[in-house]
Amino acid sequence: MIGRLNHVAIAVPDLAAASALYTQALGAEVSEPQALPEHGVSVVFVVLPNTKIELLTPLGGQSPIAAFLERNPSGGIHHVCYEVDDLKAARDRLVTNGARVLGDGEPKIGAHGLPVLFLHPKDFNGALIELEQCAA
Amino acid sequence: MIGRLNHVAIAVPDLAAASALYTQALGAEVSEPQALPEHGVSVVFVVLPNTKIELLTPLGGQSPIAAFLERNPSGGIHHVCYEVDDLKAARDRLVTNGARVLGDGEPKIGAHGLPVLFLHPKDFNGALIELEQCAA
């Protein structure tokens, strides 16, 4: 069911400083920052040959990563995102297996413009998992 | 400098239960467990089209993930591993940029039989980063 690892998301307190770190110390290609106010984050992509790392920082007062950064002020690995061919079928399989989907259980449009769901980390060994519908 | 994302490592308290979860609920291909006593872990690989997830559980009394599981009893995302072409050159670049390498700073043979280094998470926004020498 789960396909490609679409991205690993790392929450950071300072996006410009984190971008400079990944560019200079790790020699990575890092995109320009994008503000995604409807998702409460600003993001840069660290481009790797096989996937990407998303560095996220809160934007606005209702950011979904604000509480995480309060608990982890210097940041941390926030979630992993897997692609699935059929998000609603994936959701139904997960629910049948006893896993909880966050929110009302219905897909929302995610930061890449595609439908996504998040799974309860307590059901996946403490790892927050995002599922993203594959692009058509 | 950093190349492919080699793997994401997730620490879990019960490897058999986690393997069953990834197989059944997430529909993933999961390898047979491997005991790596010299690394203090048992591991399974969740095989994805573009990378892999390593589920790790402590093995023996000196496991490097024991303290993490004490802090996070249900588990959690432990580290990300990037491949580099030249591990010692990568190390030198990182040190020049003020990043700290864990241990004595010299590469060790990692769980895949290749030289690895770990970077201090406080220098990378709370994310523990492993660098692995590319296979020749």
Interface residues (C-beta under 8 A of the other chain):
Chain A: M1 I2 G3 R4 L5 V8 I10 A11 V12 P13 A18 L21 Q24 A25 L26 G27 A28 L48 P49 N50 T51 I53 L55 N72 S74 G75 G76 I77 H79 V80 Y82 A90 R93 L94 N97 G98 A99 P121 K122 D123 F124 N125 G126 A127 I129
Chain B: M1 I2 G3 R4 L5 V8 I10 A11 V12 P13 A18 L21 Q24 A25 L26 G27 A28 L48 P49 N50 T51 I53 L55 N72 S74 G75 G76 I77 H79 V80 Y82 A90 R93 L94 N97 G98 A99 P121 K122 D123 F124 N125 G126 A127 I129
